[in-house]
Amino acid sequence: MTARDQLVGPWQVPVADCAVTLNSFSGYAGEVMAMGERSPVAITDPEASARLAVTEVITNIAGADIEKLSDIKLSANWMVASNSDGQPEALYKTVKDITANFCIPLNITIPVGKDSTSMEASWDTDGETKTVTSPLSVVMTGFAPTSDSRKVLTPELQDIDSALVWIPVAENPGHLGGSVVEQVLGLDKSAAPQVDPGHVTDFFETITSLKEEGSILAYHDISDGGLLATVCEMAFAGGCGAHIQLNTSDVIDELFNESPGAVVQVKATDLDLVLGDFPGSQAVAKRLVEPVVQVTSVDGSNLFSGNMFALKQRWSEVSREFKRNRDNPVCADQEFAQLNAENKGLNAKLTFAPTKFDDQAEVVRESGDRPRVAVLRTQGVNGQVEMAAAFTAAGFEAVDVHMSDLSSQTISLSEFDGLVACGGFSYGDVLGAGSGWAQTVLQDEVLKAQFKEFFHRLGTFSLGVCNGCQMLSQLSSLIPGAEHWPTFEQNQSYRYEARLTTLEIVESASIFFKGMEGSRMQVPVAHGEGRTSFSEPGENVGVAARYVDSLGDATEIYPYNPNGSVGGANAFTSSDGRATIMMPHPERAFRTVQLSWHPDDWGPESGWYEMFCNAYRFSTVAKAKG
């Protein structure tokens, strides 16, 4: 039910300002969440730090479709060393200030929160006591309802004649206190940015008005790093360059102050309108087609020019080093190497016209046929709801079936036309990928016979996704024509992988992918053990889908291939096509709104909806044949 995650645009850059989720599998209403923190400011000004944290929540969340400021509810995580001199008093003053002088004027409440009051560590070294004390700080999390989860602006710069406008919150923006540049350059301690609740209200209402007018193409709040970092991140997400034109002679302050606000991309024809709507706003940059970031002084002289891809690598270096030490360094280096001009980003190609929700609903109404599919789960499985939603949308009667229902013979697989094993962590995966789940079938003669009878009954179909894929792969001895299926081992990265990848449907017997061959589509993955392992080398047959890179070629390169499977193959089918297993999660993307990136011309139905419609067609034809 995710509509917006942290990864933005075709290059999946982690710069999203807020998260957006859906509250149902139909319609577009949902929830927005954003965070704010300015802990470095708390070293010298705890009260300013808390006000900035609340303001950052608002500047982050303002890109989403929120009706009014008072819809935002906050959760405060206060952190303080309560035994340290002066800290309890600072906490009292800060909480009082943020509530009475800031949140009440904003008409925003803080109904929940958490206190961490032991932020101090002491130890002895050679008889000397040493202590590290964290300054008082607060992390704010904001939540708000949205009537349309699709209406969320991102930092991705659009290819259109436009300008980038800096919209500040403060009346007199500036001040480097607590900023990254102050820490890095060791500057003299300056005052922290100050914000007034009235200016915050004006900012939110202006951004809301500009969104309603359709003036804003891209949006990114200013926080860590200031203006330069903000514009660079927008260029990274858009796969383009940017030219920053300074408006003052104070280069350091203008480029690096972290006074709250936002940079918005607006159509060139709307520039005067935007500047007029918000006093203090300034046109600061333009999008460049060339992958170059330039900075020009107020007198027009060139201050800086750097290749966008080189800057993106500099921006990503710390993450790379973390991953090299924590994960498989080979994968960390492969991912870093993709930050270049050859990476064309996510792309999609459909070789079929996707079935429309309304058209499929009409087919189901006219036929009156609703085949029954058992949505199978066990302890630890958690993907049954979205799986049932996808099959229901295609015309099935989806029935929640727990393994205990089968073992107690309360429900029998003989009652169903289809069976789908869902994703999750069956038995905590303590025995390895889906092994515990599979063994509950293989070690119970009654269950084993029931599953075998279902798999052999003509006219039935079965699907295993993620944990269910791992489980069904270990039941291959019961499934006709599945003897070539692999088992699944730990990802090559050594890590649980949750991201959007591109999958190509290849020609196979699978009933799910009929007519979809050659299509490339984005799909979520979420697994720790998805790397294929074959009992015999070279047995990679029965492939139904495979991971591809930005050029559409099958790949083993991370992160295009998130688990390291040979040849990119990560979906397999039985020889007659009635049984299919796959690690990715198409049920989490049967609606276009569920994809954080997709082609602009896609309708409400994503290409993955077709595989569930194919299952419906197979079942109705099979039932007609008796």
RADA-V312872 format. One record per pair of residues at least 12 apart in sequence whose C-alpha atoms are under 6 Angstrom apart, sorted by the first residue. I is the first residue (numbers start at 1). J is the second residue. D is the distance in Angstrom with one decimal. If there is no record, write none. Layout:
BEGIN
i=I j=J d=D
i=I j=J d=D
END
This chain:
BEGIN
i=1 j=21 d=5.6
i=1 j=22 d=5.1
i=2 j=21 d=4.5
i=2 j=594 d=5.7
i=3 j=20 d=5.3
i=3 j=21 d=5.1
i=3 j=593 d=5.7
i=3 j=594 d=4.7
i=4 j=19 d=5.3
i=4 j=20 d=4.8
i=4 j=596 d=5.3
i=5 j=19 d=5.4
i=9 j=237 d=5.8
i=9 j=597 d=5.8
i=10 j=345 d=4.7
i=10 j=346 d=4.5
i=11 j=345 d=4.6
i=13 j=237 d=5.6
i=17 j=60 d=4.8
i=18 j=33 d=5.7
i=18 j=34 d=4.7
i=18 j=60 d=5.9
i=18 j=61 d=5.6
i=19 j=32 d=5.6
i=19 j=33 d=5.2
i=20 j=32 d=4.5
i=28 j=148 d=4.9
i=28 j=149 d=5.4
i=29 j=146 d=5.7
i=29 j=147 d=4.3
i=29 j=148 d=4.9
i=29 j=149 d=5.9
i=30 j=145 d=5.9
i=30 j=146 d=5.2
i=30 j=149 d=5.8
i=31 j=144 d=5.8
i=31 j=145 d=4.5
i=31 j=146 d=5.5
i=32 j=143 d=5.6
i=32 j=144 d=5.3
i=33 j=142 d=5.5
i=33 j=143 d=4.6
i=34 j=57 d=5.6
i=34 j=61 d=5.6
i=34 j=141 d=5.8
i=34 j=142 d=5.3
i=35 j=57 d=5.0
i=35 j=140 d=5.6
i=35 j=141 d=4.4
i=36 j=53 d=4.4
i=36 j=56 d=4.7
i=36 j=57 d=4.6
i=36 j=139 d=6.0
i=36 j=140 d=5.1
i=37 j=53 d=4.4
i=37 j=139 d=4.9
i=38 j=53 d=5.7
i=39 j=137 d=5.2
i=40 j=178 d=5.0
i=41 j=178 d=4.3
i=42 j=137 d=5.8
i=43 j=135 d=5.6
i=47 j=94 d=4.8
i=53 j=140 d=6.0
i=59 j=221 d=5.7
i=60 j=221 d=5.8
i=63 j=152 d=5.6
i=63 j=153 d=5.0
i=64 j=152 d=4.1
i=65 j=146 d=5.6
i=65 j=151 d=5.6
i=66 j=146 d=5.3
i=70 j=107 d=5.4
i=70 j=108 d=5.2
i=71 j=144 d=5.5
i=72 j=143 d=5.4
i=72 j=144 d=4.6
i=73 j=109 d=5.6
i=73 j=142 d=5.5
i=73 j=143 d=5.3
i=74 j=110 d=4.6
i=74 j=141 d=5.6
i=74 j=142 d=4.5
i=75 j=110 d=5.6
i=75 j=112 d=5.0
i=75 j=113 d=4.7
i=75 j=140 d=5.8
i=75 j=141 d=5.1
i=76 j=113 d=4.4
i=76 j=139 d=6.0
i=76 j=140 d=4.8
i=77 j=113 d=5.5
i=77 j=114 d=4.7
i=77 j=115 d=5.8
i=77 j=138 d=5.4
i=77 j=139 d=5.1
i=78 j=115 d=4.8
i=78 j=138 d=4.5
i=79 j=116 d=4.7
i=79 j=117 d=5.8
i=79 j=136 d=5.7
i=79 j=137 d=5.3
i=79 j=138 d=6.0
i=80 j=117 d=4.8
i=80 j=119 d=5.4
i=80 j=136 d=4.5
i=81 j=117 d=5.4
i=81 j=118 d=5.0
i=81 j=119 d=4.4
i=81 j=120 d=5.5
i=82 j=117 d=5.3
i=102 j=197 d=5.7
i=119 j=134 d=5.5
i=120 j=132 d=5.7
i=120 j=133 d=4.5
i=153 j=218 d=5.7
i=153 j=219 d=5.7
i=154 j=218 d=5.5
i=154 j=219 d=5.4
i=155 j=218 d=5.2
i=155 j=219 d=4.9
i=155 j=220 d=4.9
i=155 j=234 d=4.9
i=156 j=218 d=5.9
i=156 j=234 d=5.4
i=156 j=237 d=4.7
i=156 j=238 d=4.6
i=157 j=218 d=5.7
i=157 j=234 d=5.8
i=157 j=238 d=4.6
i=161 j=268 d=5.7
i=162 j=266 d=5.4
i=162 j=267 d=4.3
i=162 j=268 d=4.2
i=163 j=265 d=5.7
i=163 j=266 d=5.6
i=163 j=268 d=5.8
i=163 j=286 d=4.9
i=164 j=264 d=5.5
i=164 j=265 d=4.4
i=164 j=283 d=5.8
i=164 j=284 d=5.9
i=164 j=285 d=4.9
i=164 j=286 d=5.6
i=165 j=263 d=5.4
i=165 j=264 d=5.3
i=165 j=282 d=5.5
i=165 j=283 d=4.3
i=165 j=284 d=5.6
i=166 j=262 d=5.9
i=166 j=263 d=4.5
i=166 j=281 d=5.5
i=166 j=282 d=5.3
i=167 j=261 d=5.6
i=167 j=262 d=5.3
i=167 j=281 d=4.6
i=168 j=261 d=4.1
i=169 j=199 d=5.7
i=169 j=200 d=5.8
i=169 j=203 d=5.9
i=169 j=260 d=5.7
i=169 j=261 d=4.9
i=170 j=195 d=5.2
i=173 j=259 d=5.7
i=174 j=257 d=5.6
i=174 j=259 d=5.7
i=175 j=191 d=5.7
i=175 j=192 d=5.8
i=175 j=193 d=5.4
i=175 j=257 d=6.0
i=176 j=190 d=5.9
i=176 j=257 d=5.0
i=177 j=190 d=4.7
i=177 j=191 d=4.9
i=177 j=192 d=4.1
i=180 j=225 d=5.9
i=193 j=259 d=5.3
i=215 j=266 d=5.6
i=216 j=265 d=5.8
i=216 j=266 d=4.9
i=217 j=265 d=5.3
i=217 j=266 d=5.6
i=218 j=264 d=5.6
i=218 j=265 d=4.9
i=219 j=264 d=4.6
i=220 j=262 d=5.6
i=220 j=263 d=5.5
i=221 j=261 d=5.8
i=221 j=262 d=4.0
i=222 j=260 d=5.7
i=222 j=261 d=5.3
i=222 j=262 d=5.1
i=223 j=258 d=5.3
i=225 j=256 d=5.6
i=226 j=256 d=4.3
i=226 j=257 d=5.1
i=226 j=258 d=4.6
i=227 j=255 d=5.0
i=227 j=256 d=5.9
i=228 j=255 d=5.2
i=240 j=289 d=5.5
i=240 j=291 d=4.8
i=241 j=287 d=6.0
i=241 j=288 d=4.5
i=241 j=289 d=6.0
i=241 j=290 d=5.5
i=241 j=291 d=4.2
i=241 j=292 d=4.5
i=241 j=293 d=5.2
i=242 j=286 d=5.6
i=242 j=287 d=4.5
i=242 j=288 d=4.9
i=242 j=293 d=4.8
i=243 j=285 d=5.2
i=243 j=286 d=5.3
i=243 j=293 d=5.8
i=243 j=294 d=4.7
i=243 j=295 d=6.0
i=244 j=284 d=5.7
i=244 j=285 d=4.2
i=244 j=294 d=6.0
i=244 j=295 d=4.7
i=245 j=284 d=5.3
i=245 j=285 d=5.6
i=245 j=296 d=5.0
i=246 j=297 d=5.2
i=246 j=298 d=5.1
i=247 j=298 d=5.3
i=248 j=298 d=5.8
i=291 j=308 d=5.0
i=292 j=306 d=5.7
i=292 j=307 d=4.6
i=292 j=308 d=4.9
i=293 j=305 d=5.6
i=293 j=306 d=5.3
i=293 j=308 d=5.9
i=309 j=340 d=5.6
i=320 j=332 d=5.9
i=327 j=493 d=5.8
i=327 j=494 d=5.8
i=328 j=493 d=4.9
i=331 j=493 d=5.8
i=331 j=558 d=5.6
i=334 j=558 d=5.8
i=335 j=558 d=5.8
i=335 j=559 d=5.9
i=344 j=550 d=5.3
i=345 j=550 d=5.3
i=346 j=550 d=5.9
i=348 j=520 d=5.0
i=348 j=521 d=5.0
i=349 j=519 d=5.3
i=349 j=520 d=4.9
i=350 j=519 d=4.6
i=351 j=519 d=5.3
i=354 j=607 d=5.8
i=364 j=395 d=5.9
i=370 j=395 d=5.8
i=370 j=396 d=4.9
i=370 j=397 d=5.6
i=371 j=396 d=5.1
i=371 j=397 d=6.0
i=372 j=396 d=5.8
i=372 j=397 d=4.8
i=372 j=416 d=5.1
i=372 j=417 d=5.4
i=373 j=398 d=5.1
i=373 j=416 d=5.6
i=373 j=417 d=5.8
i=373 j=418 d=4.3
i=373 j=419 d=5.4
i=374 j=399 d=5.1
i=374 j=401 d=5.9
i=374 j=419 d=4.7
i=375 j=399 d=5.8
i=375 j=400 d=5.2
i=375 j=401 d=5.7
i=375 j=420 d=5.2
i=376 j=401 d=5.0
i=376 j=402 d=5.8
i=376 j=420 d=5.8
i=376 j=421 d=4.9
i=377 j=402 d=5.1
i=378 j=402 d=5.6
i=378 j=403 d=5.5
i=379 j=426 d=5.5
i=379 j=427 d=5.7
i=380 j=425 d=4.8
i=380 j=426 d=4.3
i=380 j=427 d=5.5
i=381 j=423 d=5.8
i=381 j=424 d=4.1
i=381 j=425 d=5.3
i=381 j=426 d=5.3
i=382 j=424 d=4.9
i=383 j=422 d=5.4
i=383 j=423 d=4.9
i=383 j=424 d=5.9
i=384 j=422 d=5.7
i=387 j=587 d=5.3
i=390 j=587 d=5.7
i=391 j=612 d=6.0
i=394 j=612 d=5.8
i=394 j=613 d=5.1
i=417 j=460 d=4.9
i=418 j=460 d=5.4
i=418 j=461 d=4.8
i=418 j=462 d=5.6
i=419 j=462 d=4.7
i=420 j=462 d=5.5
i=420 j=463 d=4.6
i=420 j=464 d=5.6
i=421 j=464 d=4.7
i=421 j=468 d=4.3
i=422 j=465 d=5.5
i=422 j=468 d=4.8
i=423 j=465 d=5.7
i=423 j=466 d=4.8
i=423 j=467 d=4.5
i=423 j=468 d=5.4
i=424 j=467 d=5.6
i=433 j=470 d=5.7
i=434 j=467 d=5.5
i=434 j=470 d=4.9
i=434 j=471 d=4.4
i=438 j=471 d=5.0
i=452 j=478 d=5.1
i=455 j=479 d=5.5
i=459 j=622 d=5.0
i=461 j=578 d=4.7
i=461 j=579 d=5.7
i=462 j=579 d=4.7
i=463 j=579 d=5.9
i=463 j=580 d=5.0
i=463 j=581 d=5.7
i=464 j=581 d=4.6
i=465 j=582 d=5.2
i=465 j=583 d=5.4
i=466 j=583 d=4.2
i=469 j=581 d=4.9
i=469 j=582 d=5.6
i=473 j=487 d=5.9
i=481 j=574 d=4.9
i=481 j=575 d=4.7
i=482 j=574 d=4.7
i=486 j=532 d=5.8
i=486 j=533 d=5.3
i=486 j=534 d=4.7
i=487 j=532 d=5.9
i=487 j=533 d=5.2
i=488 j=529 d=6.0
i=488 j=530 d=5.2
i=488 j=531 d=5.2
i=488 j=532 d=4.7
i=488 j=533 d=5.7
i=489 j=529 d=4.8
i=489 j=530 d=5.9
i=489 j=531 d=5.1
i=490 j=528 d=5.9
i=490 j=529 d=4.0
i=491 j=528 d=5.7
i=491 j=529 d=5.1
i=491 j=530 d=5.7
i=491 j=531 d=5.3
i=491 j=563 d=4.2
i=492 j=563 d=5.3
i=492 j=564 d=5.2
i=495 j=528 d=5.9
i=496 j=527 d=5.4
i=496 j=528 d=3.9
i=497 j=526 d=5.4
i=497 j=527 d=5.5
i=498 j=525 d=5.3
i=498 j=526 d=4.2
i=499 j=524 d=5.7
i=499 j=525 d=5.6
i=500 j=523 d=5.5
i=500 j=524 d=4.5
i=501 j=522 d=5.4
i=501 j=523 d=5.5
i=502 j=521 d=5.5
i=502 j=522 d=4.4
i=502 j=547 d=5.9
i=502 j=548 d=5.9
i=503 j=520 d=5.6
i=503 j=521 d=5.5
i=503 j=546 d=5.5
i=503 j=547 d=4.6
i=504 j=519 d=5.6
i=504 j=520 d=4.3
i=504 j=545 d=5.4
i=504 j=546 d=5.4
i=505 j=517 d=5.1
i=505 j=518 d=5.5
i=505 j=519 d=5.5
i=505 j=545 d=4.4
i=506 j=518 d=5.7
i=506 j=544 d=5.4
i=506 j=545 d=5.3
i=508 j=544 d=5.5
i=509 j=577 d=4.4
i=510 j=573 d=5.6
i=510 j=577 d=3.8
i=511 j=577 d=5.3
i=511 j=578 d=6.0
i=512 j=611 d=4.7
i=512 j=614 d=5.4
i=512 j=615 d=5.6
i=513 j=611 d=5.6
i=524 j=584 d=6.0
i=524 j=585 d=5.5
i=525 j=584 d=4.6
i=525 j=585 d=5.9
i=530 j=563 d=5.6
i=531 j=563 d=5.0
i=531 j=564 d=5.6
i=531 j=565 d=4.6
i=532 j=565 d=5.1
i=542 j=572 d=5.4
i=542 j=573 d=5.4
i=543 j=571 d=5.9
i=543 j=572 d=4.5
i=544 j=571 d=5.1
i=544 j=572 d=4.9
i=545 j=571 d=5.0
i=546 j=568 d=4.8
i=546 j=569 d=4.1
i=546 j=570 d=5.4
i=547 j=561 d=5.6
i=547 j=568 d=4.7
i=554 j=568 d=5.7
i=555 j=567 d=5.9
i=555 j=568 d=5.1
i=556 j=568 d=5.4
i=570 j=582 d=5.8
i=586 j=608 d=5.8
i=590 j=606 d=5.3
i=590 j=608 d=4.9
i=590 j=609 d=4.5
i=591 j=604 d=5.9
i=591 j=605 d=4.8
i=591 j=606 d=5.0
i=592 j=604 d=5.4
i=592 j=605 d=5.5
i=592 j=606 d=4.5
END
